[in-house]
Amino acid sequence: MLTRDFLVVGNGIAGLSFALEAAAHGDVIVVTKRSREESNTKYAQGGIAAVLDKDDFFDKHVQDTLVAGAGMNHTRAVEQCVRDAPGRIEMLQGFGARFDCAHDGDPGSDGNHASVAPELDLHLEGGHSARRIVHTGDMTGREVERALVEAINGAKNIRVLDEHMSIDLITLPTHGGPGVCAGAYVFNVDQGKVETVLARATVLATGGAGKVYLYTTNPDVATGDGVARAFRAGAEVANMEFYQFHPTCLFHPQAKNFLISEALRGEGAILRRLDGTPFMKEYDARAELARRDIVARAIDHEMKRSGAEHVLLDITHKGGDFVKEHFPGIYAQCMGFGIDITREPIPVVPAAHYLCGGMTTDLDGLTTMPGLWAIGECAHTGLHGANRLASNSLLEGMVFAHANR
Ligand SMILES: Cc1cc2nc3c(=O)[nH]c(=O)nc-3n(C[C@H](O)[C@H](O)[C@H](O)COP(=O)(O)OP(=O)(O)OC[C@H]3O[C@@H](n4cnc5c(N)ncnc54)[C@H](O)[C@@H]3O)c2cc1C
C-alpha cells in the first residue's frame, strides 16, 4: 500500500502540469497505464490558443469559444480559461517548452537600445477570429510532453509509476452522498498485481475516449477510463453525447489515427471532391475556415452523397518550401505513406477526436465527489459546451490544473 498527499492518474498536459505545481504542497504519485511519454497530449499538432497579439482581445476569444460551443458553455469557465491563457503559456515556457517565434528577440547588448523579447509566432485556426495559436511547428504536443516529462523526471516530491493502470476508485461511505474518494486501486502491469494507493486528493487526468469509436484520431490509451471509474463510484458525469469529430484524419489503409491539422486549412488548404472541385463554400461562407463541426458535417455529407470513401485536402498551391517549413511533421508522415503533400492532395475523412463532456467539475476542478478532482479532457468544466473550439483543450488542461493546485 502506498500513501501520498496527491494521487494523479494520467500523464498528459493536465496530469503532469498539476503534479509539478502540487509538488510544492506535498508528495505526489503519478500513475500511467503505459509509459510516461504516451498520451493524447503528445499527438497534438496545432497548438494552444491564447490572446497574445496586440490586435486580439479576451472578449473575442470568449466569443469564438461560445459560438463554437453553441452557447452551451459555462461562461465563467470560458472567461477563466481565456484570461488565464497567457500566464499558462509563460508557465509552459518556464517548464522548458520551446514555441516558434516570429522573431528571435534582441537582447539589446550594444547598450544603444532596449531589449526586445522574442515574439511568439501565432497561427490561425478554424473558428478563431484572430491569430492566437501558439505552436511548435506542427508538433506542439510532442514539445509540450517532452518539456513536462523532463521537468517531472527532475522534480522532487514526485514519483511516476509507468505501466500502472487505475482500476477503481476507493470510496469511504458518507451519510447521503456518493461517499468520499480516498485513492484508487491500481494494477501493476509488470508484476500482475493490484496495489492500493491512498491519497488526501485523487486527481483524474485520464484524457479522452476516442477509442470507443471505429475511426478516431486518438492513440490507444484514450479509452475513457477516468470517466468510467468516476461514474461507477457515483460522481456526476455530463455532456457525454457531445463528441467532437475532427474533419480531416488521413485516409490510408496503413495509417492509424493520423490527424491532418486544422492549421493546414488556416494556412489556405482547400477541401475538394475526388473530381477536384472545391465544395466548402456551398456549406458555409467561411469555407475551409468554418468551425470543425461544420466542416466535418460537410465532408460527411459529400461522402454520403457521392459514395466516396474520402475527400481531398489540397495545399499544393502554397509551394513545397512553405509546406515543408510550416508542416514538417505532416509532410514527413504523409511521405512515409507515399503521399507527397507538396505535389498531390491528401485523402481525408472525419474521425472521433475530442470528448467535450466528462466528469462535472467546479472552477477548481472538484467533482461532485469530495476528495476527487478531474482535469483535462476527462473533465466537464463547461468550457466547451456542445463543441470545442480548436486548440482550447491543451489550454483547458493547464488552466484547471493550475486552478486546482
Ligand atoms: C491527433 C490529435 C491532435 C490534437 N491537437 C490538438 C491541438 O492542436 N490543440 C489542442 O488544444 N488539443 C489538441 N488535441 C486534443 C488534446 O491533445 C487533448 O485534449 C489533451 O492532450 C488531453 O490532455 P489530458 O492531459 O487531459 O489527457 P492525455 O494527454 O490524453 O493524457 C491522459 C493520460 O492518462 C493515462 N491514462 C488513461 N487511463 C488511465 C488509467 N486507467 N490508469 C492510468 N493511466 C491512465 C493515459 O495513458 C494518458 O497518458 C489533439 C488530440 C489529438 C488526438
The ligand as an ORCA input file, in Angstrom:
! r2SCAN-3c Opt
* xyz 0 1
  C      -4.065     13.956    -33.031
  C      -4.530     14.962    -32.031
  C      -4.271     16.308    -32.236
  C      -4.681     17.253    -31.310
  N      -4.356     18.562    -31.498
  C      -4.670     19.459    -30.531
  C      -4.230     20.809    -30.634
  O      -3.557     21.193    -31.588
  N      -4.572     21.671    -29.634
  C      -5.303     21.287    -28.550
  O      -5.572     22.115    -27.668
  N      -5.711     19.996    -28.423
  C      -5.408     19.089    -29.376
  N      -5.811     17.785    -29.247
  C      -6.524     17.412    -28.033
  C      -5.530     17.358    -26.876
  O      -4.342     16.727    -27.307
  C      -6.090     16.603    -25.706
  O      -7.372     17.049    -25.403
  C      -5.206     16.816    -24.490
  O      -3.882     16.464    -24.780
  C      -5.719     15.984    -23.328
  O      -4.772     16.108    -22.306
  P      -5.025     15.342    -20.956
  O      -3.877     15.664    -20.075
  O      -6.394     15.622    -20.465
  O      -5.029     13.797    -21.382
  P      -3.975     12.906    -22.190
  O      -2.907     13.706    -22.790
  O      -4.751     12.005    -23.057
  O      -3.333     12.042    -21.052
  C      -4.117     11.090    -20.350
  C      -3.203     10.042    -19.812
  O      -3.914      9.225    -18.881
  C      -3.437      7.911    -18.992
  N      -4.492      7.006    -18.544
  C      -5.711      6.839    -19.108
  N      -6.417      5.926    -18.410
  C      -5.624      5.517    -17.394
  C      -5.777      4.581    -16.348
  N      -6.890      3.858    -16.190
  N      -4.750      4.404    -15.485
  C      -3.581      5.092    -15.622
  N      -3.386      5.987    -16.610
  C      -4.394      6.200    -17.484
  C      -3.119      7.711    -20.449
  O      -2.104      6.765    -20.597
  C      -2.688      9.096    -20.878
  O      -1.326      9.193    -20.916
  C      -5.407     16.839    -30.160
  C      -5.668     15.486    -29.953
  C      -5.227     14.547    -30.875
  C      -5.507     13.097    -30.632
*
